[in-house]
Amino acid sequence: MTELLRHLGPTPTTVEAVFKELLEKSFTRLQYQSGIDAAKVESICRALAILRPLIPISIVAEISETSEGAVRSFVSDFGHSI
């Protein structure tokens, strides 16, 4: 949340632009740190977008064919909102 508010600070921007930047950073970080290819990260994003809120991480990992750790890492960048 602090990072989001910082982005909305002195230089005006939109919430959409801030979210897009945060998503891109998380996407890149997960690929770099975990060695997961872009297709797998996109699968995580699709699963999170399509499935109902509070879906178990194990289900998201299974659907996206990634590890639970990768899903946790990606989701942690967005706080408790996902």
C-alpha positions as CSV (number, residue, x, y, z in Angstrom):
1,M,0.0,0.0,0.0
2,T,2.8,2.4,0.8
3,E,4.4,1.8,-2.6
4,L,1.1,2.5,-4.3
5,L,0.6,5.7,-2.4
6,R,4.2,6.8,-3.2
7,H,3.4,6.3,-6.9
8,L,0.4,8.5,-6.6
9,G,2.5,11.2,-4.9
10,P,4.0,14.4,-6.5
11,T,3.7,13.3,-10.1
12,P,0.1,12.7,-11.0
13,T,-0.7,9.3,-12.4
14,T,-3.7,7.0,-12.6
15,V,-4.4,4.0,-10.4
16,E,-4.3,1.9,-13.6
17,A,-0.8,3.1,-14.4
18,V,0.4,2.3,-10.9
19,F,-1.2,-1.1,-10.9
20,K,0.3,-1.9,-14.3
21,E,3.8,-0.9,-13.1
22,L,3.5,-3.0,-10.0
23,L,2.3,-5.9,-12.0
24,E,5.2,-5.6,-14.5
25,K,7.7,-5.4,-11.6
26,S,6.2,-8.5,-10.0
27,F,6.1,-10.3,-13.2
28,T,9.8,-9.6,-13.9
29,R,10.9,-10.3,-10.4
30,L,9.2,-13.7,-10.4
31,Q,10.8,-14.6,-13.7
32,Y,14.2,-13.5,-12.6
33,Q,14.2,-14.9,-9.0
34,S,12.4,-18.2,-9.7
35,G,13.4,-18.9,-13.3
36,I,9.8,-19.3,-14.3
37,D,9.1,-18.5,-17.9
38,A,6.7,-15.8,-19.0
39,A,3.9,-18.3,-20.0
40,K,3.8,-19.7,-16.5
41,V,3.6,-16.2,-14.9
42,E,0.8,-15.4,-17.4
43,S,-1.0,-18.6,-16.3
44,I,-0.8,-17.4,-12.7
45,C,-2.3,-14.1,-13.7
46,R,-5.1,-15.7,-15.6
47,A,-6.0,-18.1,-12.8
48,L,-6.1,-15.2,-10.3
49,A,-8.3,-13.1,-12.6
50,I,-10.7,-15.9,-13.5
51,L,-11.2,-17.8,-10.2
52,R,-13.3,-16.6,-7.3
53,P,-11.6,-14.6,-4.5
54,L,-9.8,-16.6,-1.8
55,I,-9.1,-19.6,-4.0
56,P,-6.6,-21.8,-2.3
57,I,-3.0,-21.2,-3.5
58,S,-2.6,-24.9,-4.2
59,I,-5.4,-24.7,-6.8
60,V,-3.9,-21.7,-8.5
61,A,-0.6,-23.4,-8.6
62,E,-2.1,-26.6,-10.1
63,I,-4.1,-24.7,-12.7
64,S,-1.1,-22.5,-13.7
65,E,1.3,-25.5,-13.5
66,T,3.7,-23.7,-11.2
67,S,4.7,-24.2,-7.6
68,E,2.8,-22.9,-4.6
69,G,5.9,-20.9,-3.7
70,A,5.8,-19.1,-7.1
71,V,2.2,-18.2,-6.6
72,R,2.8,-17.0,-3.0
73,S,5.7,-14.9,-4.2
74,F,3.7,-13.2,-7.0
75,V,0.7,-12.6,-4.8
76,S,2.7,-11.2,-1.9
77,D,3.6,-8.2,-4.0
78,F,-0.1,-7.2,-4.0
79,G,-0.7,-7.6,-0.3
80,H,-3.9,-9.1,1.1
81,S,-6.0,-7.8,-1.7
82,I,-5.7,-10.9,-3.9
